[in-house]
Amino acid sequence: MLLSIKNLSVSLDGKELLKDINLDIAANARHLLYGQNGSGKTSLVQTIAGNPDYRTTAGKIIFEKHNFTDMAADERARKGLFLGAQHVPEIPGLSVTSFLKHSMAAHYPKLTAGEFFKKLATARDRISIPESWLTRSINTGFSGGERKRLMFMHLILVRPKLAILDEPDSGVDNDTQKLFAEIIAEMNQNGTAFLVISHQEKFTKIFNPTATTTLSGGKIVV
């Protein structure tokens, strides 16, 4: 298994959010995480990604052969984990190009500037992002749909082993949902596994998950 979660319990500010979670994500999977609002989906993906606000009180998270349970978020990312969060911050003064360049340098230290800009152009074309966006500050003044496009461009560049996407379909039109599903399928065929949170049946159908896990009240029910 690419990711194995064993008997995981998690709390936030002293309140238990997840109880005894057991979940396996296979390599090349397209795994759907489903549940009503407040069921624990975002808490689970934030815990997997290493958000320090979420405290693991029991269990462990294993990614390949690495124990992620107490590992810092940046270390998890360098080992192949990507989180496309539902809500992302604005970062005034940091351009899209600078952010992506620093991110790629962390993942691919030997990547030259020429190689980076070539990959950036390819990713920008695939996700249909105007060149003018590259000089704008990260997420500042961007709509929800534009932020999701930036997230997918980042995803295409990094090409992680596991991409966790928290409601990538929210705030985007039907054509963009279809584009996102196509990119997921392409990357999945090339070795990236996906764990996706979605409430929209239409997107779920075109995303075509290989497995589904349902959360309710901080516990797995299916």
C-alpha positions in Angstrom: 0.0 0.0 0.0 1.1 3.5 -0.7 -0.6 4.9 2.4 -1.7 3.0 5.5 -3.6 4.6 8.4 -3.8 2.4 11.4 -6.2 2.9 14.4 -5.8 6.7 14.1 -7.5 9.0 16.6 -7.2 12.8 16.3 -8.2 15.8 18.5 -8.3 19.6 17.9 -8.2 21.9 20.9 -9.0 19.0 23.2 -12.0 17.8 21.2 -11.9 14.4 19.5 -12.5 14.7 15.8 -11.5 11.2 14.5 -11.8 7.9 16.2 -10.0 4.6 15.3 -9.6 5.3 11.6 -8.2 2.5 9.5 -7.7 3.3 5.8 -5.4 2.0 3.0 -4.7 3.9 -0.2 -3.3 1.8 -3.0 -0.7 3.0 -5.4 -2.4 4.5 -8.5 -5.7 4.6 -6.7 -8.4 7.2 -7.3 -10.0 7.0 -3.8 -13.1 9.0 -2.9 -13.5 10.2 0.6 -17.2 11.0 1.2 -19.3 12.2 4.1 -21.6 15.0 5.3 -20.2 18.3 6.5 -18.6 17.8 9.9 -18.0 14.1 9.4 -14.3 14.5 9.7 -13.1 14.5 6.1 -11.1 17.7 6.2 -9.7 16.7 9.7 -8.4 13.5 8.2 -6.7 15.0 5.2 -5.2 17.8 7.3 -3.8 15.2 9.7 -2.4 13.1 6.8 -0.7 16.3 5.4 0.8 17.1 8.8 -1.1 20.2 10.0 0.3 20.6 13.6 -3.1 21.9 14.8 -4.5 18.3 14.6 -3.0 16.2 17.4 -2.7 12.4 16.9 -3.7 10.8 20.1 -3.5 7.2 18.9 -2.5 5.2 15.9 0.0 5.9 13.1 0.3 7.0 9.4 2.6 5.1 7.2 3.5 6.4 3.7 5.4 3.8 1.7 8.0 2.8 4.4 8.0 6.2 6.1 6.3 6.8 9.5 4.5 10.0 8.9 2.8 10.2 12.3 5.2 12.8 13.8 6.8 14.0 10.7 6.7 17.7 9.7 4.5 18.8 6.9 7.3 19.9 4.6 9.1 16.6 5.0 5.9 14.7 4.0 5.6 16.9 1.0 9.2 16.2 -0.1 8.5 12.5 0.2 5.7 12.7 -2.3 2.6 14.0 -0.6 0.6 16.9 -2.1 -2.4 18.6 -0.4 -4.8 20.7 -2.4 -6.7 22.3 0.4 -10.2 23.6 0.3 -9.3 27.0 1.6 -5.9 28.5 0.7 -4.3 31.7 2.0 -3.5 34.8 0.0 0.2 35.7 0.1 0.7 39.3 -1.0 4.1 40.0 -2.5 4.9 36.4 -3.4 4.3 35.9 -7.2 2.9 32.7 -8.6 6.2 32.2 -10.5 8.4 32.6 -7.4 6.2 30.3 -5.4 6.2 27.6 -8.0 10.0 27.9 -8.6 10.7 27.5 -4.9 8.4 24.6 -4.6 10.0 22.8 -7.6 13.5 23.5 -6.2 12.5 21.8 -2.9 11.2 18.7 -4.8 13.7 18.6 -7.6 17.0 20.3 -6.4 18.8 19.5 -9.7 16.2 21.2 -11.9 17.7 24.0 -13.9 15.9 27.4 -14.5 15.5 26.5 -18.1 13.9 23.2 -17.3 11.6 24.9 -14.8 10.3 27.5 -17.2 9.7 24.8 -19.9 7.7 22.7 -17.4 5.9 25.8 -16.2 4.8 26.7 -19.8 3.6 23.1 -20.4 1.6 23.1 -17.2 0.1 26.5 -17.8 -1.0 25.5 -21.3 -2.6 22.3 -20.0 -4.7 24.1 -17.4 -5.4 27.1 -19.6 -3.9 29.8 -17.4 -3.0 33.2 -18.9 0.7 34.2 -18.7 -0.3 37.4 -16.9 -1.3 35.3 -13.8 2.3 34.4 -13.3 3.3 37.8 -12.0 0.3 38.2 -9.6 0.6 37.5 -5.9 -0.5 34.0 -4.8 -4.3 33.9 -4.6 -4.6 37.6 -4.1 -7.7 38.8 -6.0 -8.2 35.4 -7.5 -11.7 33.9 -7.6 -12.4 30.4 -6.1 -12.2 28.8 -9.5 -9.0 30.6 -10.4 -7.4 29.4 -7.1 -8.3 25.8 -8.1 -6.7 26.3 -11.5 -3.5 27.5 -9.8 -3.6 24.5 -7.5 -3.9 22.1 -10.4 -1.0 23.8 -12.2 1.1 23.3 -9.0 0.0 19.7 -8.9 1.0 19.1 -12.5 4.4 20.5 -11.9 5.2 18.7 -8.7 3.8 15.3 -9.8 3.5 13.7 -6.3 3.1 10.1 -5.4 -0.2 10.9 -3.6 -2.4 14.0 -4.2 -5.0 14.8 -1.6 -7.6 17.1 -3.1 -10.2 18.7 -0.7 -13.3 19.5 -2.9 -11.4 20.4 -6.1 -14.8 20.6 -7.9 -16.3 23.4 -5.7 -16.6 26.8 -7.2 -15.8 25.8 -10.8 -18.0 25.3 -13.8 -18.8 22.1 -15.6 -16.1 22.5 -18.2 -13.5 23.1 -15.6 -14.7 20.1 -13.6 -14.3 18.0 -16.7 -10.7 19.4 -17.3 -9.8 18.6 -13.7 -11.1 15.0 -14.0 -9.1 14.6 -17.2 -5.9 15.8 -15.5 -6.5 13.4 -12.6 -6.9 10.5 -15.0 -3.7 11.5 -16.9 -1.7 11.8 -13.8 -3.2 8.6 -12.3 -2.1 6.7 -15.4 1.4 8.0 -14.9 1.7 6.9 -11.3 0.1 9.5 -9.0 -2.5 8.2 -6.6 -5.4 10.4 -5.5 -7.5 10.8 -2.4 -10.4 13.2 -3.3 -13.1 14.8 -1.2 -16.2 15.6 -3.2 -19.9 16.1 -2.6 -20.9 16.5 -6.2 -22.3 13.4 -7.9 -21.6 14.7 -11.4 -17.9 15.2 -10.7 -17.7 11.9 -8.8 -19.0 10.1 -11.9 -16.4 11.7 -14.3 -13.6 11.3 -11.6 -14.6 7.6 -11.6 -13.1 6.5 -8.2 -11.6 3.1 -7.8 -12.6 3.0 -4.1 -14.9 4.9 -1.8 -14.7 5.5 2.0 -17.4 7.2 3.9 -17.0 9.1 7.2 -19.7 9.9 9.7 -19.1 11.4 13.2 -15.3 11.0 12.9 -15.6 7.3 12.1 -15.4 5.2 8.9 -18.8 3.7 8.2 -18.2 2.2 4.7 
